[in-house]
Amino acid sequence: MKAARYYDRGDIRIEDIAEPEVEPGTVGIDVAFCGICGTDLHEYLDGPIFVPAHGHPHPISGEDAPVTLGHEMSGVVYAVGEGVSDLSVGDHVVVEPYIIRDDVDTSENNPAYHLSPDMNFIGLAGRGGGLAEKIVVERRWVHPIGSDIPLDQAALIEPLSVGYHAYKRSGGKAGDFALITGAGPIGLLTAAVLKAEGITVAISEPSELRRDKALETGVADHVFDPRETDVVAKVKELTDGVGPDIGFECTSVQPALDTLFDAIKPTGVIVVVSIWGKPGSLDMQKLVLKEVDLRGTIGYVNSHPDTIALVQSGKVDLAPFITDKIALDDLIGKGFDTLINRNETAVKILVDPKA
Amino acid sequence: MKAARYYDRGDIRIEDIAEPEVEPGTVGIDVAFCGICGTDLHEYLDGPIFVPAHGHPHPISGEDAPVTLGHEMSGVVYAVGEGVSDLSVGDHVVVEPYIIRDDVDTSENNPAYHLSPDMNFIGLAGRGGGLAEKIVVERRWVHPIGSDIPLDQAALIEPLSVGYHAYKRSGGKAGDFALITGAGPIGLLTAAVLKAEGITVAISEPSELRRDKALETGVADHVFDPRETDVVAKVKELTDGVGPDIGFECTSVQPALDTLFDAIKPTGVIVVVSIWGKPGSLDMQKLVLKEVDLRGTIGYVNSHPDTIALVQSGKVDLAPFITDKIALDDLIGKGFDTLINRNETAVKILVDPKA
């Protein structure tokens, strides 16, 4: 079967590899669509980061580069392994792409299985990937989505789960006011969750095209250009002088974090969703004198069922975030290169591995 | 009556001033003891900070320097104003020394009255102070302590409330493991609260004398010298490799914050209790990949009744933290100068305004 294999920085190859075997306890999935994630781009431009470099196998998967890429996938079950009785051939599914040690409790009783030692991701550190025609995944990480969610939109459930978990980390509730810095894919999908949960959303984003997207998709009530507008003054005006209840840092740049600290209300919560390459500077006086909570968030944990329900209910419409669909052979030319060079208009590019 | 009056940086005078008037809704208190706080020292060395400088009256109190100092006080009621029916002459009391706008809800229904606009402190921004023979305080801010708590120990209830509120901010619970950086007065009193609540306490503190104090008073289970010991390795060893559940930054120095981030368990909470004079550097990767909560805390809010109950129950013994008692005339010579020059042995120096 065809698969996109990551060898090293700048070296991703579309190759023909053997189909995976369906073992007991696993599910065979015909991949329908797989999104390209910012993490994939980082691996391509600056990696290997999450990918275990050649000669350095991952301690859980035992695999090293080359590995199959892709972790934002939807598909249709084509086979179930021995012992799997609650999924059937033909079911539409998505994957929660974790690689986690066998001795970790990954049930819903453990609110931190995603933070367990050596945690990594399917499609980065081995165990196949969504940028291939087929994948075999342990039953635990396969989530049925019913038949109402189109399979292309379903490929966005993984990044939407990131936004959902960030929302849960914020403690936000209906009626709250949120300020998001950055309207990239994760900023937009976090906004989509917040809107679905009845929260007013303001986004600060320098790119006009991205601000337009936030308005067109209906996920933002207010958008501001931080180069032209005093964002802190604006959101305070919109909140009777108090400031936003919750903030989401989705840019990894210092001025965005500073804006959130200046804007947030006393006792407010700021969630850092982005991955920062260098240390941030933190005005401790603002943290202390406003009793702000600064909270990290990574991935998702027990988030997929609720996220799927949100899409099934129609409260989140994922269609407008799909900006292109391409064939696997065009992964670099029409996928990575577009996201790297023209990433103001592209939100989510989906790959159809069979096209 | 005699009072310590703050005029300006380096200029505190013991003067004879008029006694305050007991107005409707207020309580007249004969001050028994008043502690010297680190904040008082900062005002003396680097101020005015909280104190409104001469010619710049505080927007709520309307007062400017000179003001009477002292906000850690205990005393005996000598008169009650019209409308005060639930306190009597002779009652032992402490003061929650807030200056807050009249239009703010300061009932227990408001968990953030201490973060309201222009909040300041009695004994810093006007309305009298504990470093005087008498003080008159609005009924709301006077807390009865019963007759079992000695009045000298009662003067420590205010800083103990700071530790109590920091503990509440952490979400800590019995059975947890806490790492505190710094065994100054607030580090020690925070430790005292944590121990009383059934939490195991480790303290990282470079001063041997302060480490000894933490052990002698029984508030620490483990003490480490961070210059000689790998504190992160030690606390991980003590927590089965997981790390502390909660951390308390009580030093305002960068290496202490770094130690807490390296040590804290995934999903752990770090509370910043100290006042930092400059920005901190924050490794966002640790915040994000361990999903740490970094929380600011300032003062106390609805904390005095619980803190008083903790002392009444005998779970916190404040006696060992009183390292000297001095007369008001000795405030600078035996008080401030001792704390500035020999602050490794001194924890809390109490002033008896009538001595």
Chai-1 contact restraints between the chains, C-beta under 6 A:
chainA,res_idxA,chainB,res_idxB,connection_type,confidence,min_distance_angstrom,max_distance_angstrom,comment,restraint_id
A,A112,B,P266,contact,1.0,0.0,6.0,A-B,restraint_1
A,A112,B,T267,contact,1.0,0.0,6.0,A-B,restraint_2
A,L115,B,P266,contact,1.0,0.0,6.0,A-B,restraint_3
A,L115,B,E291,contact,1.0,0.0,6.0,A-B,restraint_4
A,P266,B,A112,contact,1.0,0.0,6.0,A-B,restraint_5
A,P266,B,L115,contact,1.0,0.0,6.0,A-B,restraint_6
A,T267,B,A112,contact,1.0,0.0,6.0,A-B,restraint_7
A,V272,B,M284,contact,1.0,0.0,6.0,A-B,restraint_8
A,V272,B,L287,contact,1.0,0.0,6.0,A-B,restraint_9
A,V272,B,V288,contact,1.0,0.0,6.0,A-B,restraint_10
A,W276,B,M284,contact,1.0,0.0,6.0,A-B,restraint_11
A,P279,B,S281,contact,1.0,0.0,6.0,A-B,restraint_12
A,P279,B,L282,contact,1.0,0.0,6.0,A-B,restraint_13
A,P279,B,D283,contact,1.0,0.0,6.0,A-B,restraint_14
A,G280,B,L282,contact,1.0,0.0,6.0,A-B,restraint_15
A,G280,B,M284,contact,1.0,0.0,6.0,A-B,restraint_16
A,S281,B,P279,contact,1.0,0.0,6.0,A-B,restraint_17
A,L282,B,P279,contact,1.0,0.0,6.0,A-B,restraint_18
A,L282,B,G280,contact,1.0,0.0,6.0,A-B,restraint_19
A,L282,B,L282,contact,1.0,0.0,6.0,A-B,restraint_20
A,D283,B,P279,contact,1.0,0.0,6.0,A-B,restraint_21
A,M284,B,V272,contact,1.0,0.0,6.0,A-B,restraint_22
A,M284,B,W276,contact,1.0,0.0,6.0,A-B,restraint_23
A,M284,B,G280,contact,1.0,0.0,6.0,A-B,restraint_24
A,L287,B,V272,contact,1.0,0.0,6.0,A-B,restraint_25
A,L287,B,G296,contact,1.0,0.0,6.0,A-B,restraint_26
A,V288,B,V272,contact,1.0,0.0,6.0,A-B,restraint_27
A,V288,B,G296,contact,1.0,0.0,6.0,A-B,restraint_28
A,V288,B,I298,contact,1.0,0.0,6.0,A-B,restraint_29
A,L289,B,I298,contact,1.0,0.0,6.0,A-B,restraint_30
A,E291,B,L115,contact,1.0,0.0,6.0,A-B,restraint_31
A,E291,B,G296,contact,1.0,0.0,6.0,A-B,restraint_32
A,V292,B,G296,contact,1.0,0.0,6.0,A-B,restraint_33
A,D293,B,D293,contact,1.0,0.0,6.0,A-B,restraint_34
A,D293,B,R295,contact,1.0,0.0,6.0,A-B,restraint_35
A,L294,B,L294,contact,1.0,0.0,6.0,A-B,restraint_36
A,R295,B,D293,contact,1.0,0.0,6.0,A-B,restraint_37
A,G296,B,L287,contact,1.0,0.0,6.0,A-B,restraint_38
A,G296,B,V288,contact,1.0,0.0,6.0,A-B,restraint_39
A,G296,B,E291,contact,1.0,0.0,6.0,A-B,restraint_40
A,G296,B,V292,contact,1.0,0.0,6.0,A-B,restraint_41
A,I298,B,V288,contact,1.0,0.0,6.0,A-B,restraint_42
A,I298,B,L289,contact,1.0,0.0,6.0,A-B,restraint_43
